[in-house]
Amino acid sequence: MKKGIIVIVALMVVFCLASTCYAQDPGKKLLRGLANVVTGWVELPKNIYDQSVEENVLSGLTVGLAKGVGMTIVRTGAGVYETVTFPFPIPEDYAPVLEPEYVFSGNESTT
């Protein structure tokens, strides 16, 4: 009985201390692709805003606009690619094609 309690407590400690591992799978790849197709256009105002905050408004309206147009095309294209290829583990282990995975993941602006 005492040995069983020790084993149960040890297992509970191991499971509580273990970090959560989240593997990529086809479903996550499909959702990521669809999200990037739908929200790809958000890169445009986001990059204008980020550049305006980092530099100034004129830079935001010129450089930010150029970055935004480019990233809109890239993010939407990556979304289409991931949506079409979601059943296949390309790249390896269904890894994201683009970092950050979503338009609002992380904070790229340095203020």
Secondary structure, 3 states (H helix, E strand, C coil): CHHHHHHHHHHHHHHHHCCCCCCCCHHHHHHHHHHHHHHHHHHHHHHHHHHHHHCCHHHHHHHHHHHHHHHHHHHHHHHHHHHHCCCCCCCHHHCCCCCCCCCCCCCCCCC
